[in-house]
Amino acid sequence: MQPGPAAAPGSPEPGAAAPHEAPKEPAAGSTAFAGDPPPYSPPDPKTCHLLFPPFQPVVCQPAAAWPGPYAPQGPPPGPLPYTIYDGQLGAGPPAAPRQQRPPKDYMVEAVLVTIFCCLLTGLVALVYSNETRAALSRGDLARAKLASKKTQSLVLFSLLFGLFASFSWVVYVLVALYQ
């Protein structure tokens, strides 16, 4: 039997950890090992506004309010290299923008057609009427207009259906009495 190769002085014994590796042992109060990367966790949706601030448009100041030497002085030199069209030619100054009225919510009409005409479509009209009010309260005019149009359609449908059902009932009773 020949003896195996002798180990070099300072080299680890077989089965022992290499000196350049840090021993993996749990940190105090943790079940993870020191060499493992931290576990991935997606950001909390409730804190997303902290990661991404809301969009703020850039507003340019008028030229007269600019301080310093970079403020433009007087009209531009010479004619502009392009033509500016502000609507129709020779139409005069542009009209001032009209104030938009908020859409109607049709709450009273929805309640009346729910009670007197058609319960099912009247209840749906009440839901859309409430959605219109909620959209107006949060300032969402596009959603409020859409919900208002749906409410108006449902109120009209409920009214016509209720009138048709009432007229049909009257005709049925008259025909049944005079036969």
C-alpha positions as a Markdown table, in Angstrom:
| # | Residue | x | y | z |
|---|---|---|---|---|
| 1 | Met | 0.0 | 0.0 | 0.0 |
| 2 | Gln | 1.4 | 3.3 | -1.0 |
| 3 | Pro | 0.7 | 6.4 | 0.8 |
| 4 | Gly | -1.5 | 9.0 | -1.0 |
| 5 | Pro | -0.2 | 12.4 | -2.1 |
| 6 | Ala | 0.6 | 14.6 | 0.8 |
| 7 | Ala | -1.4 | 17.6 | 1.4 |
| 8 | Ala | 0.3 | 20.9 | 0.9 |
| 9 | Pro | 0.8 | 22.9 | 4.0 |
| 10 | Gly | -2.0 | 25.5 | 4.5 |
| 11 | Ser | -4.5 | 23.7 | 2.1 |
| 12 | Pro | -7.8 | 22.7 | 3.4 |
| 13 | Glu | -8.5 | 19.1 | 4.2 |
| 14 | Pro | -10.8 | 17.3 | 1.8 |
| 15 | Gly | -14.5 | 18.0 | 2.7 |
| 16 | Ala | -13.7 | 21.3 | 4.5 |
| 17 | Ala | -15.0 | 24.6 | 3.2 |
| 18 | Ala | -12.6 | 26.7 | 1.0 |
| 19 | Pro | -11.1 | 29.7 | 2.7 |
| 20 | His | -12.4 | 32.2 | 0.1 |
| 21 | Glu | -16.0 | 31.2 | 0.7 |
| 22 | Ala | -17.9 | 32.7 | 3.6 |
| 23 | Pro | -19.7 | 30.2 | 5.7 |
| 24 | Lys | -23.4 | 30.2 | 5.1 |
| 25 | Glu | -25.1 | 30.5 | 8.4 |
| 26 | Pro | -28.4 | 32.2 | 9.3 |
| 27 | Ala | -28.4 | 35.8 | 10.3 |
| 28 | Ala | -29.8 | 36.8 | 13.7 |
| 29 | Gly | -33.6 | 36.6 | 13.6 |
| 30 | Ser | -33.7 | 35.4 | 10.0 |
| 31 | Thr | -34.1 | 32.1 | 8.2 |
| 32 | Ala | -32.2 | 33.3 | 5.1 |
| 33 | Phe | -28.5 | 32.6 | 4.7 |
| 34 | Ala | -26.0 | 35.4 | 4.5 |
| 35 | Gly | -24.9 | 34.6 | 0.9 |
| 36 | Asp | -28.4 | 34.3 | -0.6 |
| 37 | Pro | -29.9 | 37.3 | -2.4 |
| 38 | Pro | -33.0 | 38.9 | -0.9 |
| 39 | Pro | -36.3 | 37.5 | -2.1 |
| 40 | Tyr | -38.0 | 39.4 | -4.8 |
| 41 | Ser | -41.3 | 41.1 | -3.9 |
| 42 | Pro | -43.1 | 43.4 | -6.3 |
| 43 | Pro | -43.8 | 47.0 | -5.2 |
| 44 | Asp | -47.0 | 47.6 | -3.2 |
| 45 | Pro | -49.6 | 49.1 | -5.5 |
| 46 | Lys | -50.6 | 51.5 | -2.6 |
| 47 | Thr | -47.1 | 53.0 | -2.7 |
| 48 | Cys | -46.9 | 53.3 | -6.5 |
| 49 | His | -47.5 | 57.0 | -6.3 |
| 50 | Leu | -44.3 | 57.4 | -4.3 |
| 51 | Leu | -42.3 | 55.7 | -7.1 |
| 52 | Phe | -44.0 | 57.6 | -10.0 |
| 53 | Pro | -45.1 | 61.1 | -9.1 |
| 54 | Pro | -48.2 | 62.4 | -11.0 |
| 55 | Phe | -47.8 | 64.0 | -14.4 |
| 56 | Gln | -47.4 | 67.8 | -14.2 |
| 57 | Pro | -47.5 | 69.6 | -17.6 |
| 58 | Val | -44.8 | 72.1 | -18.4 |
| 59 | Val | -46.3 | 75.6 | -18.4 |
| 60 | Cys | -44.3 | 78.2 | -20.3 |
| 61 | Gln | -44.3 | 81.8 | -19.0 |
| 62 | Pro | -45.2 | 84.6 | -21.4 |
| 63 | Ala | -42.2 | 86.4 | -22.9 |
| 64 | Ala | -42.8 | 89.6 | -21.0 |
| 65 | Ala | -42.6 | 87.9 | -17.6 |
| 66 | Trp | -39.1 | 86.4 | -18.3 |
| 67 | Pro | -36.4 | 88.1 | -16.2 |
| 68 | Gly | -32.9 | 88.4 | -17.3 |
| 69 | Pro | -31.0 | 89.0 | -20.6 |
| 70 | Tyr | -32.6 | 86.1 | -22.4 |
| 71 | Ala | -36.0 | 87.6 | -22.7 |
| 72 | Pro | -37.0 | 88.4 | -26.3 |
| 73 | Gln | -37.1 | 92.0 | -27.1 |
| 74 | Gly | -39.8 | 93.4 | -29.4 |
| 75 | Pro | -41.4 | 91.7 | -32.4 |
| 76 | Pro | -39.5 | 89.1 | -34.4 |
| 77 | Pro | -37.2 | 90.5 | -37.1 |
| 78 | Gly | -38.8 | 90.3 | -40.5 |
| 79 | Pro | -41.7 | 88.1 | -41.7 |
| 80 | Leu | -42.1 | 84.7 | -40.2 |
| 81 | Pro | -40.9 | 81.8 | -42.4 |
| 82 | Tyr | -44.3 | 80.1 | -42.1 |
| 83 | Thr | -48.0 | 81.1 | -42.2 |
| 84 | Ile | -50.2 | 81.1 | -39.1 |
| 85 | Tyr | -53.8 | 80.0 | -39.7 |
| 86 | Asp | -56.3 | 80.7 | -36.9 |
| 87 | Gly | -59.4 | 79.2 | -38.3 |
| 88 | Gln | -61.1 | 80.8 | -41.3 |
| 89 | Leu | -59.4 | 83.6 | -43.2 |
| 90 | Gly | -60.9 | 87.0 | -42.5 |
| 91 | Ala | -63.2 | 85.7 | -39.8 |
| 92 | Gly | -61.9 | 88.2 | -37.2 |
| 93 | Pro | -60.8 | 87.3 | -33.8 |
| 94 | Pro | -61.4 | 83.8 | -32.5 |
| 95 | Ala | -64.5 | 83.3 | -30.5 |
| 96 | Ala | -64.1 | 82.9 | -26.7 |
| 97 | Pro | -64.6 | 79.3 | -25.6 |
| 98 | Arg | -68.0 | 78.5 | -24.3 |
| 99 | Gln | -68.5 | 77.2 | -20.8 |
| 100 | Gln | -69.7 | 73.6 | -21.0 |
| 101 | Arg | -72.7 | 72.8 | -18.9 |
| 102 | Pro | -72.3 | 69.6 | -16.9 |
| 103 | Pro | -74.5 | 66.7 | -18.2 |
| 104 | Lys | -77.9 | 66.1 | -16.6 |
| 105 | Asp | -78.1 | 63.1 | -14.3 |
| 106 | Tyr | -81.9 | 62.3 | -14.8 |
| 107 | Met | -82.3 | 61.1 | -11.2 |
| 108 | Val | -85.9 | 62.4 | -10.9 |
| 109 | Glu | -86.9 | 60.9 | -14.2 |
| 110 | Ala | -85.3 | 57.6 | -13.3 |
| 111 | Val | -87.2 | 57.4 | -10.0 |
| 112 | Leu | -90.5 | 58.2 | -11.7 |
| 113 | Val | -90.1 | 55.6 | -14.5 |
| 114 | Thr | -89.0 | 53.0 | -11.9 |
| 115 | Ile | -92.1 | 53.6 | -9.9 |
| 116 | Phe | -94.7 | 54.1 | -12.7 |
| 117 | Cys | -93.4 | 52.4 | -15.8 |
| 118 | Cys | -90.9 | 49.6 | -15.8 |
| 119 | Leu | -89.1 | 48.4 | -12.6 |
| 120 | Leu | -86.2 | 46.6 | -14.3 |
| 121 | Thr | -85.0 | 49.2 | -16.7 |
| 122 | Gly | -85.9 | 52.0 | -14.2 |
| 123 | Leu | -83.5 | 50.4 | -11.7 |
| 124 | Val | -80.7 | 50.3 | -14.3 |
| 125 | Ala | -81.4 | 53.9 | -15.1 |
| 126 | Leu | -81.1 | 54.7 | -11.4 |
| 127 | Val | -77.7 | 53.0 | -11.4 |
| 128 | Tyr | -76.4 | 55.0 | -14.4 |
| 129 | Ser | -77.9 | 58.2 | -12.9 |
| 130 | Asn | -75.9 | 57.6 | -9.7 |
| 131 | Glu | -72.8 | 56.9 | -11.8 |
| 132 | Thr | -73.3 | 60.3 | -13.6 |
| 133 | Arg | -73.5 | 62.1 | -10.2 |
| 134 | Ala | -70.3 | 60.3 | -9.0 |
| 135 | Ala | -68.4 | 61.1 | -12.2 |
| 136 | Leu | -69.5 | 64.8 | -11.9 |
| 137 | Ser | -68.4 | 64.9 | -8.3 |
| 138 | Arg | -64.9 | 63.7 | -9.2 |
| 139 | Gly | -64.7 | 66.0 | -12.2 |
| 140 | Asp | -64.7 | 63.3 | -14.9 |
| 141 | Leu | -66.9 | 65.0 | -17.6 |
| 142 | Ala | -66.3 | 62.3 | -20.3 |
| 143 | Arg | -67.6 | 59.5 | -18.1 |
| 144 | Ala | -70.4 | 61.7 | -16.8 |
| 145 | Lys | -71.6 | 62.4 | -20.4 |
| 146 | Leu | -71.5 | 58.8 | -21.3 |
| 147 | Ala | -73.4 | 57.7 | -18.2 |
| 148 | Ser | -75.9 | 60.6 | -18.8 |
| 149 | Lys | -76.6 | 59.4 | -22.3 |
| 150 | Lys | -77.2 | 55.8 | -21.1 |
| 151 | Thr | -79.5 | 57.1 | -18.4 |
| 152 | Gln | -81.5 | 59.2 | -20.8 |
| 153 | Ser | -81.9 | 56.2 | -23.2 |
| 154 | Leu | -83.0 | 53.9 | -20.4 |
| 155 | Val | -85.5 | 56.5 | -19.1 |
| 156 | Leu | -86.9 | 57.0 | -22.5 |
| 157 | Phe | -87.1 | 53.2 | -23.1 |
| 158 | Ser | -88.8 | 52.7 | -19.7 |
| 159 | Leu | -91.3 | 55.4 | -20.4 |
| 160 | Leu | -92.2 | 54.1 | -23.8 |
| 161 | Phe | -92.4 | 50.5 | -22.5 |
| 162 | Gly | -94.6 | 51.6 | -19.6 |
| 163 | Leu | -96.9 | 53.5 | -22.0 |
| 164 | Phe | -97.1 | 50.5 | -24.4 |
| 165 | Ala | -97.8 | 48.1 | -21.5 |
| 166 | Ser | -100.5 | 50.4 | -20.1 |
| 167 | Phe | -102.1 | 51.0 | -23.5 |
| 168 | Ser | -102.1 | 47.2 | -24.2 |
| 169 | Trp | -103.7 | 46.5 | -20.9 |
| 170 | Val | -106.5 | 49.0 | -21.6 |
| 171 | Val | -107.1 | 47.6 | -25.0 |
| 172 | Tyr | -107.2 | 44.0 | -23.6 |
| 173 | Val | -109.7 | 45.0 | -20.9 |
| 174 | Leu | -111.9 | 46.8 | -23.4 |
| 175 | Val | -111.9 | 43.9 | -25.8 |
| 176 | Ala | -112.5 | 41.4 | -23.0 |
| 177 | Leu | -115.5 | 43.4 | -21.7 |
| 178 | Tyr | -117.2 | 44.0 | -25.0 |
| 179 | Gln | -116.9 | 40.5 | -26.5 |
